[in-house]
Amino acid sequence: MYALVDGNNFYVSCERVFRPSLNGRPVIVLSNNDGCAIARSNEAKALGVKMGAPWFQIRELANTKGLVALSANFALYGDLSDRMMAIAASYAPRQEIYSIDESFLLFEGMPGAELVSIGRALRDQVLCWVGIPTCVGFAPTKTLAKLANHVAKNAERKPGSYPAEYAQVFNLGACSATEVAAVLMATEVGEVWGVGPRTSARLKAYGIHTAQDLTRVDSKMLRREFSVVLEKTALELQGVSCARLEDVPTDKKQIACTRSFGRPVLELAGLAEAVSSFAMRAAEKLRSQNSAAGTLQVFIHTSPFRTDDPQYSRSVTVPLSRPTSDTNILVSAALAGLRQIYRTGFKFAKAGVMLMDLVPETVQQAELDLICEFDGLQQPPEKRLLMKAIDGLNRRYGRGAVGVASAGTNAGSAPRGWTMLQERRTPAYTTCWEDIAIARA
């Protein structure tokens, strides 16, 4: 039996932990550069604010409806996520952290009534210890557990969409066949885990409108007309487990670091700082999964929304002589690529670095050892020790504490032109000494 534990409106809930005055008010969290809504409170949803709505289009709601907009505070969200996941892990022998606000738990051989009690205890503890409201869904497959969690949320948030007794904690596995069919029939097919908007539209063209409809379709047709993934999704909805718990996250096949700029960047020097910083961050992520990159890609482009400005978009792929995770080599390659594609006279709005052709670090080291054996080249062990030391210092003193000179410096009060706009960000209450909240009597 699987359980899916999910934080409700997670980013907004994190903000409310330290600002209880936001409870009951319409609140949204904005994306990088304060561009669009990436999290909404139930009150904001009731105002009609859509996920991804551009801030400039809904800004007026701040004056007319009291909408509160906050910049994303990922340091806070990540820390509260760690606390929530640690509590959830104590309730089951196995856990898969699926996203910053979701985790699967695996329960085996436990009766349904006891699972509901466990779910309520878990929910109460997370709310008491962390301050985040959650919903818990139980079911015999991961897809059904996702669905059960969806039901638990909507039964509370949208009275009448599902039976009220399903709210907050719902065990779909304890329902009768008739009750399961009713739940599947009440769920629109686009709400099923893994069914995106395009797939949903195609399914509806075939007359498949609900989750129950999807369970009745011939699996061979789904494989032929859609994909093996959708075929497995339909089987999971029927109670056939096809997706296993992943205790250890799989290594990424590509690693990217991209950002939109807080203001347009015109000069090569500003772009070089940004690209160097992105390559540094990507290299750190690469080393965290013990991988090495064989190819690097750099891109820059102007803003398509500034229609009066000249438009330019280019990317270049830079092959590396051998796979590496060395920050200096990756930054040098990124800057070489940037110099190839940079053109004067444009207002650049975004840039990024992507590391590709990833291999395990052990493969890279074996290759270097073989080369050294034949051509006498020496791979200085100090290089790897240096990267390890840099990563350790940045973890201890904050990202960017130590880096390459081409990335510029954080010293001084003037912000760098390419950094993101975060004018509405709240303090990092739990990860920065200067931002610790003060309780007053």
Secondary structure, 3 states (H helix, E strand, C coil): CEEEEEECCHHHHHHHHHCHHHCCCCEEEECHHHCEEEEECHHHHHCCCCCCCEHHHHCCHHHHCCCEEEECCHHHHHHHHHHHHHHHHCCCCEEEEEECCEEEEECCCCCHHHHHHHHHHHHHHHHHHCCCCEEEEEECCHHHHHHHHHHHHHHHHCCCCCCHHHCCEEEHHHCCHHHHHHHHHHCEHHHCCCCCHHHHHHHHHCCCCEHHHHHCCCHHHHHHHCCHHHHHHHHHHCCCCCCCCCCCCCCCCCEEEEEEEEEEECCHHHHHHHHHHHHHHHHHHHHHCCEEEEEEEEEEEECCCCCCCCCCEEEEEEEEEEEECCHHHHHHHHHHHHHHHCCCCCCEEEEEEEEEEEEEHHHHHHHHHHHHHHHCCCCCHHHHHHHHHHHHHHHHHCCCCCCCHHHCCCCCCCCCCCCCCCCCECCCCCCCHHHCCCCCC
